[in-house]
């Protein structure tokens, strides 16, 4: 089957890199022909030879400019007029790319206006089925420059799943939400976020030791957060408040915040105000290949959440990545997180509570430097989320 995935972001972003590309690779291994048509944050500066790539049996084609501009560490947002122009041009280019590919089926990656419109028009023109993947609740958790932008995204998130032949979702919350929108249960396929089998295991010890030395961690017990530095999407203020409580009881502990995002400066200022300078370390963007090594520095990772629709709508890649590296996770009892951790993959605490999150981290930070049992349990849990297994569940959407 020739499958076309339509995405409004690039492989620099978490969902394409951590969900759709590895999934497409597994589908290619099963004999299908997947292609990812995407948008790029610096499309105008992308060399022509890099606009069409081959990634592990998957064709990746960049058709136009994303709705934000700049590399992942320096993203800038367009004003309303410029955003409208970029959006219309990107929609047109996604549509043309879909028509040229002439697939057997089109799968829209997130029900958004640009890829949603392009997918609907192309599917109608080609006479092929249209599918939709809902992997978070954009209207409830994204940063918007104006109310009309949020309203537009909300419209597409509500409308497109009802029009699709089937819908794939990565959380039980989104499964229920689609059912409430009127999508028949048999047309909703639950596929949580996963991990490539090759990423399950212990990162090279020399790489981890070199990274620990480069960061000046010594033998300090470490907790890690890896993800976007955005208060809109992730409750990082809660994490800093919790680590201030950890620091009061365990002054030698370190918190690594791996990643970048629009709230980096505000979060760094908050850490300073909490007296965490030199203890909460903002290490910046990490190459995807290095992420397991950052996790391996830690005795636990943290996924700070409040009990809201944003958190319930997410299947955090950071959880499966942490488990794959053998590092237990401390997170709130929200959405599918308890199911993801299983009985021994980490600790579930009360959501939205800095004290509860701190106590969960302290239990690991005060423990032995390397707990082989905890590491083994974590990797065993990660194996349940191998993309090789999940790809077969994904195929149920097309049947």
N, C-alpha and C positions, 0 to 999 in steps of 0.2 A: 504494500500500500504506500502510495506517495502522500506523505503527510506534510502539511505546511503549517508552521507555527508563526503567528504574527505577534510581535512584541514591540512595545513602545520604549524599551530601554535597551542597553547594550550588555555585553558580557562583563563589563566592569561592575555591574550592579548585582545585588545578591540573588534575586529570583532567577534571572537568566543563567547566571553562573552556577548557582547551587541547585536549581530545580529543572529548568527546561533543557539545558544542554546535557547534563548527565542522563536525564530521562531519555532524550533523543538518541544518545549514544547507545543506550540499552535497547531501544526500539530498532536501531540500525543493526545491532548484533542479532536481533531476532528475525532479520530479513526484510525489514521495512525500509523505506527511503524518506527519512525526515529531513526537512530543511527549515532553518530558522531565518525568518526575515525580520530585521530589527532596525532600530534607530540608534544613532550614535551621538554622544554629547559634543563632539567636535567634528561633525561630518564634513564641513568645508575644508578642514585641514587633514582629513584622512586620505592617504595616498590611494590612487585608483586601484592599485594592485592589492590593497588590503580590504577593499569593499566586499570582496567575495573570498571566503576562506573555507578550508576544509578542516574540521575539528573532530578527529576520531570517527570518521565515517559519516559526519553530519556536515552538510553545507550550511554555512552562516553567511548571510548576505545583508549588508547594511544599505538600506534604501534611502535614508534621509536623516534630517536633524531631529534630535530629541527635543522635548518641551523644556529642558534645562540646558544650559551651555557650560562647557568647561570640563576638564578632567575631574576624576572623582574627588580629589582633594581640594578642588577650587570651583565647586559648582555655583553657578549664578542663575538667577531666575529672571525670566523675561517679564517686561511690563505687559499690560493687557493687550495693547494693539499689536505689539511684536509677537506675543504668544498666539494670537488669533492667526496671524500670517503664517507662523511656523507650523501651527496645527493643521491648517488647511493644506499646506504644501506636503507635509508629512503624510497626511491621509491619502492624498493623491498618489504619492510615490509607493506607499504600502499597497494600494489597490493595483497599480501597474505591475508591481513585483509579483503579487498573487496571481494575476491574470497570466503573466508570462510563465509562471511555474506550472500552471495547469495541474494542480494536485487532485488526488482522489477525495481528500477531506481537508478542511481548514479548521485549525484550532486557535482561537483567540486567547492569548496569554494575558489575562486580566481584562475584564469587561470595561474598557475605557473608550472614549469617543473616537480616537484616531484609528486604532486597530479594529475596534468594533464596527465602525462604518465601513472601513475597507474590507473587512471580512464578510460582512453582510452583502455588500454589493458584488464582491468577487464570487461568493458562493451562489448567489442568484444568477449571475451571468454564466458561470460554468456549470450550474446544475449539480453542485456537490453539497454534501451536508456540512453544516457549521457547528462547531463545538466551542465551548467556553471553559477556561480554567479560572476559577476564583481562588486566589491564594492569600488574600487578606481583604480587609474592609477599608477600601481607599477613602470613601467619602467620610468615614468616621475617624480616620487617622492621618490623613495627609495634610501637608501645609499648603494652603491656598491663598492666592493674592487677593481674591475678591469672592463675595458670596455666589456670584454667577458661576464661577469655576467649580465650586463645591456642588452646586445644584446640578450642573451638567454631568459631573462624574456620578453623582447619586442616580440621575436618570438612567445612565447607561448600566450601572450596576444592578438596577432594578429591572430594566427592560430586557437586556440581552440574554440573561439566562432563560427567560421565558421563551425566547425565539429560537434557542439552540436545540439541536437534535439531542444533545446530552450535555451535562455539566460535570466537570471534575472539580473537586474541592479538596482542600488540605486540612480542614478542621471540621469537627462536629458542629460548631457554631455556624459555619457557612453552609453546611449540609442542611441544618434546620432552617436557616434564613432562606435558602433557595426553595425549600418546601413551602415556607410561608408565602413566598412570592407566587406560588402556584405551579412550580415545577414538580412533575410527578416523581415520586420517590425512586422508581425504577430508572429514571433518567439522570439520577445523581450518583456519581461514583466517587467514593472517598479514597483519596490517595495522599497521605501525609507527606511532608518533606522527608527526603532520604539522604543517603550517603553512598558514594561510590565505594565498592568493596575494597579498592586499593587504598582508600584513606583510613581504613580501620586498622589500627595497630600503633605501635610505639614509634614516634618520630626518631630519627637518628640521634643517638646520645651526644655525639660531638656537636651536632647542630644546636641542640638544646643547651649544652654547656657553654657554647660560644655566645649564644643569645643571652644567657644569664649573666655572663661576664660583661658583655657589651652594655647591658642595662644596669650594671653595678648592683645586682640583687644580693650578691653574697649568698649566705645560707638563709635568707629571710623567707618566712612562709608567705606564699603568694596566692591571691585570688585574682581571677581574670574576668573581664567583660570583653567580648569581641563582637562588634557590630557598629551600626550607625550611631553617631553622637547627635541624636535628635530627641528632644523632649516630647515632640509631637507624637513620635512613634514608640519611644522607649522611655521608661520611667527612671531616668538616670539621676534625677535629683534624689529619689528614694535611695538609690544605690550609694550615693555620696553620704547621705545622712546615716545610712546603715554602717558604712565603713568608718565614719567618725566614731560610732559606738564601738566598733571593733578596735580602732586605734586606741581608744581610752583604756581598753583592757589588755591589748596586745600591741604595744607601741612599735615593735619590730616588724609587724606585718606590712605587706605592700599590696596595693591594688593596681593592676595594669588595665588601662582602658585602651583597647586596640581598635583603631578605626578613626574615621573622621566624619564630619557632618556639620550642619549649619549652626549647632549650638556648642561647638567646641570652646569658643572663648568664654561664653557665659558659664559653662560647666567648670572650666579651669578657674574662673573667678570664684565660683561657689566653693570649690575645693580649697582655695586659698583662705577664704573666709572661715571655713571649718577647721583650719589649722592642719590641712592635709598635704601641704606643699612638701614634696620630697617623699611622700608616702602614697599618694594617689598619682600615678605616673601616666600621663597622656603620651602614648608612644607613637601615635599617628597611624597612617595607612599601612597595612601589611599586605604583601603579595599573597594571593590565595595559597600558593605552595608553602608559605611560611606559617600559615595560621595554626596547623597542628603543633608546631614547635612552641608557639606562644601558649597554647593550652597546656602543653606538657611542662611548662614552668610552674604550673599552679597545683595546689592541693584541692582546689575546687574552682568552679566557674559560677558566675551569677547571672541570672536572667530576672531583673527587677520588674515587677508588674503590679498594677492595680487591677481590680476586678471591673473592667470596662469592656465595651464592645471591641475596641482596638486590640486589646490583649486576647480576648476570646477568639478573634478572627485570625490570629497568627499561629503558625506551626513553626516555631523558631529554628532556623538552621543552626544557630549557635548551640542549641541543645544537642542535636545529633553530632555536630562537629566535636563538641566537648566529650561526649560519650565515646566517640570513635577514637579519640586520643587517650582514652582511659581515665578521664577526669570527671568526677561526679559533679552534678549540677545542683545549685540551690536556687529554687524559684518558687513563685506563688502558686497556690492552688486555683488556677484559672484555666478555663478551656481544656485542652487536651494534654496539658503538661504532666499531670500525674500519670496518664496513660503512656506518655512518651518515656518517662523515667522508669516505669515499672516498679517492682518491689525494691530494687537494689541499685538503681542508676543515680541516686542522689537523694536530696531532701526537699520535701514539699512543705512550705510554710504559709502562714496567713498572708494573703496579698495585701499590698499597700501599707505594711507595717515595717518600719525601719528596724524596730527592735527584733521582730521575728526573723527578718533577713539577716541581721547581724548575728543572732544566735546560731542560725543555720551555718553561716560561714565560719564562725568561731569553732564550731564542733570539728570542722576539718582542719582549720589553720592551727589548732592546738594539738592535732594528732601527729602521728609519725610522718616523717618527711616523705616517705613513699609507702603507700599501702597497696601492696600487690593484689590483695583481695578486692579492694574497691575498684582498682583499675580493671581487673578482669571482669567484674560485674558490669562496669560501664561499657566496655567493648562488647560484651555479650549482648547487652541491651541494644547497642548501636546496630548489631548484625540484623536485628528484626526490621531495620529500616534500609536495608540494601536496595539500591535502585533496581538491581537485577530482578528482585522479587516484586517490587512495586510496579515495574513496567508492565508486568503481566496483568496486574489489577487495572492499570490505566487502559489497557486494550479492551477491557469490558465496556468502556464508554462507546467504542465503535461498533459493538455488537448489538 
